Amino acid sequence: MLRAIIDNLKGLYSLLVGLSITGRFLLSPQRTVHYPRQVVAPESLASFRGPLELVPSADDPAKTRCISCQMCVRACPDNCLKVVKGEGGKAPAVWVYDFSLCCLCAACVEACPASALRFSHKVYLTALTRDELKLDLLADLKARAAKAAGGADARPPAQPPAGLEPQARL
Amino acid sequence: MSGLGFINPFGVRELPGTTTGDFYTANFAQKAQPGRVILNLGPQHPSTHGVLRILAEMEGEYVWRAEPVLGYLHRMHERMAEVKTPQQFLPNMGRVDYLHPLAWNWAYVGAVEKLAGLEPPERAQWLRTLSCELNRISSHLLWWGAFVMDLGGVTPILYAFEEREKINDILQIITGSRLTMSYFRLGGVCADADDRFLALTREFVPYLRERLKMYRGLVTDNVILRRRLEGVGPIDVDMCRRYGATGPVLRAAGSPNDLRRDVPYGTYPQHDFWPATGFPDDCFGRYLVRLAEIESSLDIVEQAVRGLPPGPIMVDKPPKANFKMPAGETYFAVEGARGQVGVHLVSDGGKNPYRVKLRAPGFSNLSLFAEAAQGTLLADAVAILGSLDLVIPEIDR
């Protein structure tokens, strides 16, 4: 009888300990990043694997380093790349990448002899249909070059939606 | 309830003798005694962590007979291994067990390396240990939260996720992803650890040790949890042996089996740790074993960060896309968060393996559920199910 009472009192005490811990955390600042009001800081995405992008060549930011050798196409386990060689020279005419199939394994990045591929850090990419995820990487490269306008290898960090302040994490 | 032809939203069906329900239910119900209720737990039940389905024959609140139904998440991983080169199949390993992907990475890479006679450089080996142990901690943390949530405590999983996010942030630096990691390569690893990774890991170890003390006050000592778990679902060594259960389930039963010590691989012989044993063989013991394993993994992480040697992270001539394995057969097993993760690989000398068998620890651990749950209360059966730490994609493969 006495034993049971003591056990129950101890049990009640353990509940109070748990409640005090919860109470302490209730009063501490929040730990989550409230997307879309806040976004993750770009340095936290330094090695994040987003959709692929082409690396611009050293002399012209709108030109690709790709030599259309098809090594990436052969290495890809998901068959999500399509590279077609252009007329005259090695430069590709078509470079289509189906992000909806990609498993972000980096097999293409590692297979590329010209180091023409890398992962972007686009974490805010959204699409309504699968077709929108078939990305034309040559057009993407030209758009980036036009945007940068100078700075041969300017790699834009992940672009948060306009008007949002990145919140430092880690 | 019986005789009313009543179907309620929880899946309770008035059954014996009738053939309502699908093939499995009808088949299971044939052996049911009159007056008993057949209960479907799952395949999409909040307490089954995925699309696992348990059929239970209920006598009041007691489980008379239980039977797991598998295969809802079968994705033909073994077949995919036969039609892809080893390099192409590697990303699959992160998808088999999404909570401890690096153990599966290691098992497959290890099997191919063993067959091809590749010896990764020392730094790569240490990085493998380091990342694999961090991943084990994150797996156990998620289990801890999910298990307590199964038992009715919803808050702790949010605390667990705070730590898990920190580990994800750390592992993202080297692996590039947060969940389905594919970090190991044939003959090494794909990225080197930078200063930021090492600094964050060093910071994280004492931080988690402090948090584990908080876990103790919040959950482990809690009287409600203890009365839910103590003495519930005893699983002894004999039962583990019969079903092939490994990992924390076997260690809680009292057998100090741990592949990291029994069949040492990688750099584990150079680490100072001991498999966690000496706990009761009930649900509470399995709970304590995993918390103790987080601590021993933290020790290994600390030692690995301290002892990380300089050097290359890939062999001199890494296997190319046209890499062909020598003909032969091999088996390589590592200790995953749930037990023995094994890859049996047969090669005929071609580009693709001839046959790959993946040994998932969760499959064996789930097999003993039918016996362990016999005669328990339904709520206790859910506690037993949770204490086995099941990852359904791994079981169905």
Interface residues (C-beta under 8 A of the other chain):
Chain A: K10 G11 L12 S14 L15 V17 G18 I21 T22 F25 R31 S44 A46 S47 F48 R49 M71 R74 A75 C76 P77 C103 L104 C105 A106 A107 E110 A111 F119 R169 L170
Chain B: K84 Q87 Q88 F89 L90 P91 N92 T155 Y159 E162 K166 D169 Q172 I173 I174 G176 S177 T180 S182 R185 C190 A191 L200 M214 G217 L218 V219 D221 N222 V223 I224 A321
